[in-house]
Amino acid sequence: MPVAEAPAVQLHRATLPNGLRVLVVPDPSTPVVGVAVHVDVGFRSEPEGRTGFAHLFEHLMFQGSESLEKLAHFRHVQGSGGMFNGSTHQDYTDYFEVLPAAALERALFLEADRLRAPRLTVENLRNQVDVVKEEIRLNVLNRPYGGFPWILLPPVLYDTFPNAHNGYGDFSELELASLDDAAAFFDTYYAPGNAQVTVAGDLDVDETLRLVEKHFGDIPARPAPVRASFGEPLPVGERRRFVSDAHAPLPALALGYRLPDPGTDLPGYLGHALLGSVLGDGEAARLQRRLVHADGLVTDVSASAGLMGALDARDPDMFTITAVHPAAVDPDRVLAAVDEELDRLAADGPTAGELARLVARWSAGLHQENDRVMYRMLGLAPASSCSAAPRSAPSCRRSSRPSHPSRCAPPPPACARRAAGYCCSSPRAPRARRRDRRGFRHTPQYRSPQ
């Protein structure tokens, strides 16, 4: 029986006089609408001495706005039967909500009101500094492998502050944050010309554009900041670092490799996305078969392109391999086995059977991801937040797997580890091997009212 092809997605774009980019995507198959605001600033843009400020400011955006007292945003969304959240990434911050289609104008009003003027007060700032510190304790300091590898790996692979620093932030620097800092950050980065509004779901395009203009159109225009380049040279050689983790029951290691720039070498980047799946996607993946089942060197292993997901950040970004191994296993044995598998892939490439398996897994994964309006909407985030592509191009943020892996570039040889870092996290730091040697798969999110 022939399978009917899905209808083409209709993308309707507009730009308001104040510079705000608008993307409207009708989807009559669902009775809900999603509204997302993506701002082109992430933790790589925060200034030295203020680590964690981009994530802290994300929290502040939920503390009331020009027309709404604190917690009113929560009540309006949840009272409509909707959900909401936000997240901070390397190069962008997003705010999103999904509600019944009849509540579209309410969602647009809520998002416009805080983009126009969030309620920045000393009380809100001090409260949210405490909330973020507690989030760090919960997600990093007091859990096994906290911050591994997204906090621990970048300072090994990178040298510059924007790429290497901890995006969650240092307690002492979070406590120094002032109201003037918050106001300056908002004025600089939350200009309408530095943001995009995406609306997707059961909607009428013309009416939606009218409502967007009604609620966002009177936000005063401000100069959009010049987008900085965070590029830096490749490491000269392999780098290593050992970190002690009192909560970790077993040692773990993470490998980081510099990825090609998706803006100038998309085939090379997608080749690494394919490489991650060949190495670590499912029980039949090469590192699973070799390291877990055949050699018994590790208890768990994974591989992926992008510190926070494929095509989620502009250059530079990294390809990561992480593994948890018994204390009796020398990590160099794990590294040697990984190198052998990379050399084998570089020489022979993936087999036809592997490609067929990955096509099936990726297809199923994309259908599963895109079954929810929220993921379909967030998958249309501005490409300017994840690559060097023009601002007007749609994003592949959530639906980021290449559609035909056999057309991707071949994986890199093991010698690419000259541009790699290696980080080992263990219950106690090793006494031998004190050589200098490098995820944020976790995304800090605002989950509940505080």
C-alpha positions as CSV (number, residue, x, y, z in Angstrom):
1,M,0.0,0.0,0.0
2,P,1.6,3.3,-1.0
3,V,2.4,5.8,1.8
4,A,1.0,9.3,1.3
5,E,3.6,12.0,1.4
6,A,3.3,14.6,4.1
7,P,2.2,18.0,2.8
8,A,5.0,20.6,2.4
9,V,5.5,22.9,5.4
10,Q,4.4,26.4,4.6
11,L,6.7,29.1,6.0
12,H,5.4,32.7,6.0
13,R,8.0,35.3,6.9
14,A,7.7,39.0,7.8
15,T,9.8,41.7,9.4
16,L,8.2,44.4,11.5
17,P,9.4,48.0,11.2
18,N,11.2,47.7,14.6
19,G,13.4,44.8,13.1
20,L,11.6,41.9,14.7
21,R,11.6,38.8,12.5
22,V,8.4,36.8,12.3
23,L,7.9,33.2,11.1
24,V,4.3,31.8,10.9
25,V,3.8,28.1,10.2
26,P,0.1,26.9,9.8
27,D,-0.5,23.4,10.9
28,P,-4.2,22.4,10.8
29,S,-3.5,18.9,12.0
30,T,-3.4,20.0,15.7
31,P,-5.8,22.0,17.9
32,V,-3.0,24.0,19.6
33,V,-0.6,26.8,18.8
34,G,3.0,27.3,19.9
35,V,4.7,30.7,20.3
36,A,8.4,31.0,20.7
37,V,10.8,34.0,21.0
38,H,14.4,33.3,20.1
39,V,16.9,36.0,21.1
40,D,20.3,35.9,19.5
41,V,22.4,35.8,22.7
42,G,23.7,32.9,24.7
43,F,26.3,32.3,27.3
44,R,29.2,32.8,24.9
45,S,28.2,36.5,24.8
46,E,28.3,37.2,28.5
47,P,31.2,39.4,29.7
48,E,34.1,38.2,31.7
49,G,33.5,38.6,35.4
50,R,29.8,37.8,34.9
51,T,29.7,34.1,34.1
52,G,26.2,32.6,34.1
53,F,24.6,36.0,33.4
54,A,22.8,34.9,30.2
55,H,21.1,32.1,32.1
56,L,20.4,34.3,35.0
57,F,18.7,36.8,32.7
58,E,16.6,34.0,31.3
59,H,15.2,33.5,34.8
60,L,14.6,37.2,35.2
61,M,12.4,37.2,32.1
62,F,9.9,35.1,34.1
63,Q,9.6,37.5,37.0
64,G,6.9,39.8,35.7
65,S,6.7,42.5,33.0
66,E,5.4,45.9,32.2
67,S,1.7,44.9,32.5
68,L,2.0,41.7,34.6
69,E,3.0,41.2,38.2
70,K,5.3,38.4,39.3
71,L,3.8,34.9,38.5
72,A,1.0,36.3,36.4
73,H,2.6,34.8,33.2
74,F,2.5,31.4,34.8
75,R,-1.2,31.7,35.8
76,H,-2.3,32.9,32.4
77,V,-0.6,30.1,30.5
78,Q,-1.5,27.3,32.9
79,G,-5.0,28.7,33.3
80,S,-5.4,28.3,29.6
81,G,-4.3,24.6,29.8
82,G,-0.9,25.4,28.3
83,M,2.7,24.8,29.2
84,F,5.8,27.1,28.9
85,N,9.6,27.0,29.4
86,G,12.8,28.7,28.4
87,S,16.4,27.6,27.9
88,T,19.9,29.2,27.5
89,H,22.3,27.8,24.9
90,Q,25.7,28.8,23.6
91,D,24.5,31.3,21.0
92,Y,20.8,31.9,21.8
93,T,18.1,32.0,24.4
94,D,14.5,30.8,23.8
95,Y,11.2,31.3,25.5
96,F,8.2,29.3,24.4
97,E,4.7,28.2,25.2
98,V,2.0,25.9,23.8
99,L,-1.7,26.6,24.4
100,P,-5.1,25.7,22.9
101,A,-5.5,27.5,19.5
102,A,-8.1,29.9,21.0
103,A,-5.5,31.3,23.3
104,L,-3.2,32.5,20.6
105,E,-3.6,36.2,21.3
106,R,-3.0,35.7,25.0
107,A,0.3,34.0,24.2
108,L,1.4,36.8,21.9
109,F,0.5,39.4,24.5
110,L,2.4,37.6,27.2
111,E,5.6,37.2,25.1
112,A,5.4,40.8,23.7
113,D,4.9,42.3,27.2
114,R,8.1,40.8,28.6
115,L,10.2,41.5,25.4
116,R,9.1,45.1,25.7
117,A,9.9,45.6,29.4
118,P,10.6,42.8,31.9
119,R,10.2,43.7,35.5
120,L,13.8,44.2,36.6
121,T,14.0,44.9,40.3
122,V,16.6,44.3,43.0
123,E,14.3,41.9,44.8
124,N,13.8,39.8,41.6
125,L,17.5,39.8,40.9
126,R,18.6,38.7,44.3
127,N,15.8,36.0,44.4
128,Q,16.8,34.6,41.0
129,V,20.5,34.6,41.9
130,D,19.6,32.3,44.8
131,V,17.4,30.2,42.5
132,V,20.2,29.7,40.0
133,K,22.7,28.9,42.7
134,E,20.3,26.2,44.0
135,E,19.9,24.9,40.4
136,I,23.7,24.6,40.1
137,R,23.9,22.7,43.4
138,L,21.2,20.3,42.2
139,N,22.4,19.7,38.7
140,V,26.2,20.1,39.1
141,L,27.7,20.2,42.5
142,N,25.6,17.5,44.3
143,R,25.1,14.9,41.7
144,P,27.3,12.2,40.2
145,Y,29.0,13.4,36.9
146,G,27.4,16.9,37.4
147,G,28.5,19.1,34.5
148,F,30.1,16.2,32.7
149,P,31.1,16.9,30.0
150,W,29.4,20.2,29.1
151,I,31.2,22.2,31.8
152,L,34.4,20.2,32.2
153,L,35.3,19.6,28.5
154,P,35.2,23.2,26.9
155,P,38.1,24.6,29.0
156,V,40.3,21.7,27.8
157,L,39.5,22.1,24.1
158,Y,39.3,25.9,24.0
159,D,41.5,28.7,25.1
160,T,39.3,31.8,24.9
161,F,36.8,33.0,27.6
162,P,33.6,32.8,25.4
163,N,34.2,29.2,24.5
164,A,35.9,27.9,27.6
165,H,34.0,29.3,30.5
166,N,31.2,27.7,32.6
167,G,27.8,28.9,31.2
168,Y,26.1,28.0,34.5
169,G,28.3,30.6,36.3
170,D,30.5,30.9,39.3
171,F,28.7,31.7,42.6
172,S,30.9,34.7,43.4
173,E,30.3,36.2,40.0
174,L,26.6,35.6,40.1
175,E,26.4,37.3,43.5
176,L,28.1,40.4,42.0
177,A,25.4,40.8,39.3
178,S,23.7,44.2,39.6
179,L,20.5,45.8,38.4
180,D,22.6,48.0,36.1
181,D,24.2,44.8,34.6
182,A,20.7,43.4,33.9
183,A,19.4,46.6,32.3
184,A,22.5,46.9,30.1
185,F,22.2,43.2,29.0
186,F,18.5,43.7,28.1
187,D,19.2,47.0,26.3
188,T,22.0,45.4,24.3
189,Y,20.8,42.0,23.4
190,Y,17.0,42.0,23.7
191,A,16.4,44.6,20.9
192,P,13.6,43.6,18.6
193,G,16.0,43.4,15.7
194,N,18.0,40.7,17.6
195,A,15.0,38.4,18.0
196,Q,12.6,36.2,16.1
197,V,9.0,35.3,16.9
198,T,7.8,31.9,15.7
199,V,4.1,30.9,15.7
200,A,3.0,27.4,14.7
201,G,-0.2,25.4,14.9
202,D,-3.9,25.7,14.1
203,L,-4.0,29.3,12.9
204,D,-4.9,31.7,10.1
205,V,-1.8,33.3,8.7
206,D,-3.1,36.8,8.0
207,E,-4.9,37.0,11.3
208,T,-1.7,35.8,13.1
209,L,0.4,38.4,11.4
210,R,-2.1,41.1,12.3
211,L,-1.9,40.0,16.0
212,V,1.9,39.9,16.0
213,E,1.9,43.4,14.6
214,K,-0.6,44.5,17.2
215,H,1.3,43.2,20.2
216,F,5.0,43.4,19.1
217,G,4.9,46.3,16.6
218,D,5.0,49.1,19.2
219,I,8.1,47.8,21.0
220,P,10.7,50.6,20.3
221,A,13.4,49.7,17.8
222,R,17.0,49.7,19.1
223,P,20.3,49.0,17.4
224,A,20.9,45.2,17.2
225,P,24.4,44.2,18.5
226,V,27.1,43.2,16.0
227,R,27.3,39.5,16.1
228,A,30.7,38.5,17.5
229,S,32.9,35.8,16.0
230,F,34.0,33.3,18.6
231,G,36.4,31.5,16.3
232,E,39.8,30.4,17.7
233,P,42.7,28.3,16.3
234,L,42.7,24.5,16.6
235,P,44.7,23.0,19.5
236,V,48.3,22.3,18.6
237,G,48.1,18.8,20.1
238,E,46.2,16.5,22.4
239,R,45.2,18.0,25.7
240,R,44.3,16.2,28.9
241,R,42.8,17.1,32.3
242,F,41.8,15.0,35.3
243,V,39.0,16.1,37.6
244,S,38.0,14.6,40.9
245,D,34.3,13.9,41.5
246,A,33.4,12.7,45.0
247,H,29.9,11.6,43.9
248,A,31.0,9.5,40.9
249,P,30.6,5.8,41.5
250,L,32.9,4.9,38.5
251,P,35.5,6.9,36.5
252,A,34.3,8.5,33.3
253,L,36.1,10.0,30.3
254,A,35.1,12.5,27.7
255,L,36.7,13.2,24.3
256,G,36.1,16.4,22.5
257,Y,37.0,17.0,18.8
258,R,36.6,20.3,17.0
259,L,33.8,20.2,14.4
260,P,33.8,21.7,10.9
261,D,32.0,25.1,10.7
262,P,28.4,24.3,9.6
263,G,28.2,27.7,7.9
264,T,31.1,26.9,5.5
265,D,31.4,23.1,5.5
266,L,27.9,21.7,6.1
267,P,28.7,18.3,4.5
268,G,31.7,17.9,6.8
269,Y,29.6,18.8,9.8
270,L,26.9,16.3,8.8
271,G,29.5,13.7,8.3
272,H,30.3,14.1,12.0
273,A,26.6,13.8,12.8
274,L,26.6,10.5,10.9
275,L,29.8,9.5,12.7
276,G,28.1,10.0,16.1
277,S,25.3,7.6,15.2
278,V,27.6,5.0,13.7
279,L,29.7,5.0,16.8
280,G,27.1,5.3,19.5
281,D,23.4,5.1,18.4
282,G,21.9,1.8,19.6
283,E,23.2,-1.5,20.7
284,A,24.5,-2.3,17.2
285,A,26.7,0.8,17.1
286,R,30.4,0.3,16.8
287,L,31.6,1.6,20.2
288,Q,28.7,-0.3,21.9
289,R,29.8,-3.5,20.3
290,R,33.5,-3.0,20.8
291,L,33.8,-1.3,24.1
292,V,30.8,-2.6,26.0
293,H,30.1,-6.1,24.6
294,A,33.4,-7.4,23.0
295,D,36.2,-5.9,25.2
296,G,34.2,-5.1,28.3
297,L,36.2,-1.8,28.8
298,V,33.2,0.4,29.6
299,T,29.8,0.2,31.0
300,D,28.3,3.0,29.0
301,V,29.4,4.9,25.9
302,S,27.9,7.7,23.7
303,A,28.9,9.9,20.8
304,S,27.3,13.0,19.3
305,A,27.9,16.1,17.2
306,G,27.4,19.4,19.0
307,L,28.0,20.0,22.7
308,M,24.3,20.8,23.1
309,G,23.0,19.0,20.0
310,A,23.6,19.0,16.3
311,L,23.4,22.4,14.6
312,D,22.6,24.0,17.9
313,A,25.5,26.4,17.9
314,R,27.7,28.4,15.5
315,D,31.4,27.6,15.1
316,P,33.3,26.6,17.1
317,D,31.5,23.5,18.4
318,M,32.6,20.0,19.3
319,F,32.1,16.4,18.6
320,T,32.0,14.4,21.9
321,I,32.5,10.8,23.0
322,T,31.8,10.0,26.6
323,A,32.2,6.7,28.5
324,V,31.9,5.3,32.0
325,H,34.4,2.6,32.8
326,P,35.4,0.3,35.7
327,A,38.2,1.7,38.0
328,A,40.5,-1.2,37.0
329,V,40.4,-0.2,33.3
330,D,43.2,2.2,32.3
331,P,41.6,5.1,30.3
332,D,44.3,4.8,27.7
333,R,43.0,1.4,26.8
334,V,39.6,3.0,26.1
335,L,41.3,5.7,24.0
336,A,43.2,3.2,22.0
337,A,40.1,1.2,21.2
338,V,38.3,4.4,20.1
339,D,41.2,5.3,17.9
340,E,41.1,1.9,16.3
341,E,37.4,2.2,15.5
342,L,37.9,5.7,14.1
343,D,40.8,4.4,11.9
344,R,38.6,1.5,10.7
345,L,35.8,3.9,9.8
346,A,38.1,6.3,8.0
347,A,39.6,3.5,5.9
348,D,36.4,1.6,5.0
349,G,33.5,3.8,5.8
350,P,30.2,2.6,7.2
351,T,28.6,-0.5,5.7
352,A,25.4,-0.5,3.7
353,G,23.7,-2.3,6.6
354,E,24.8,0.4,9.0
355,L,23.5,3.1,6.8
356,A,20.1,1.3,6.3
357,R,19.8,0.9,10.1
358,L,20.6,4.6,10.7
359,V,18.2,5.8,8.0
360,A,15.4,3.7,9.8
361,R,16.4,5.0,13.3
362,W,16.7,8.6,12.2
363,S,13.5,8.5,10.3
364,A,11.7,7.1,13.3
365,G,13.3,9.6,15.6
366,L,12.3,12.6,13.4
367,H,8.7,11.4,13.3
368,Q,8.7,11.0,17.0
369,E,10.3,14.4,17.7
370,N,8.0,16.2,15.2
371,D,4.9,14.5,16.6
372,R,4.6,17.4,19.1
373,V,3.9,21.0,18.1
374,M,6.5,22.2,20.6
375,Y,9.3,20.4,18.8
376,R,8.1,21.3,15.4
377,M,8.0,25.0,16.4
378,L,11.4,25.0,18.1
379,G,12.8,23.2,15.1
380,L,12.1,26.4,13.2
381,A,14.3,28.5,15.4
382,P,16.4,31.2,13.6
383,A,19.3,29.7,11.7
384,S,21.3,32.6,12.9
385,S,21.4,31.0,16.3
386,C,23.0,27.8,15.1
387,S,25.1,28.5,12.1
388,A,26.6,31.1,9.9
389,A,23.6,30.9,7.5
390,P,21.7,34.0,6.7
391,R,19.2,35.2,9.4
392,S,16.3,34.5,7.1
393,A,16.9,30.8,6.7
394,P,15.0,28.3,8.8
395,S,16.7,26.3,11.5
396,C,17.4,22.6,11.9
397,R,17.8,22.9,15.6
398,R,15.6,20.0,16.8
399,S,15.2,18.1,13.5
400,S,18.9,18.2,12.8
401,R,19.7,14.8,11.4
402,P,20.6,14.7,7.7
403,S,17.9,13.1,5.6
404,H,20.2,10.8,3.7
405,P,23.3,9.8,5.7
406,S,24.9,8.0,2.7
407,R,25.5,11.4,1.2
408,C,27.4,12.8,4.1
409,A,31.1,13.4,4.2
410,P,33.3,10.5,5.5
411,P,34.2,10.5,9.2
412,P,37.6,11.9,10.3
413,P,40.6,9.6,11.0
414,A,41.9,9.2,14.5
415,C,44.7,11.6,13.9
416,A,42.1,14.3,14.2
417,R,42.6,14.0,17.9
418,R,45.4,16.5,17.5
419,A,42.5,18.9,17.6
420,A,40.9,17.1,20.5
421,G,40.7,17.3,24.3
422,Y,40.3,14.5,26.8
423,C,38.8,14.9,30.2
424,C,38.6,12.2,32.9
425,S,36.3,12.5,35.9
426,S,36.8,10.0,38.7
427,P,36.0,9.4,42.3
428,R,39.5,10.5,43.2
429,A,42.1,12.3,41.1
430,P,44.8,9.9,39.8
431,R,48.2,10.4,41.5
432,A,50.1,9.4,38.3
433,R,49.9,11.2,35.0
434,R,49.6,14.8,36.0
435,R,49.9,15.9,32.4
436,D,47.9,18.8,31.1
437,R,45.5,17.5,28.6
438,R,39.2,18.3,27.5
439,G,28.5,19.3,27.4
440,F,26.0,20.9,27.9
441,R,23.8,18.2,26.7
442,H,21.9,19.4,29.7
443,T,20.2,22.8,29.0
444,P,19.5,25.0,32.1
445,Q,15.8,25.5,32.1
446,Y,13.3,27.4,34.2
447,R,10.9,24.8,35.4
448,S,8.7,26.1,38.1
449,P,7.6,29.4,39.7
450,Q,9.9,30.6,42.5
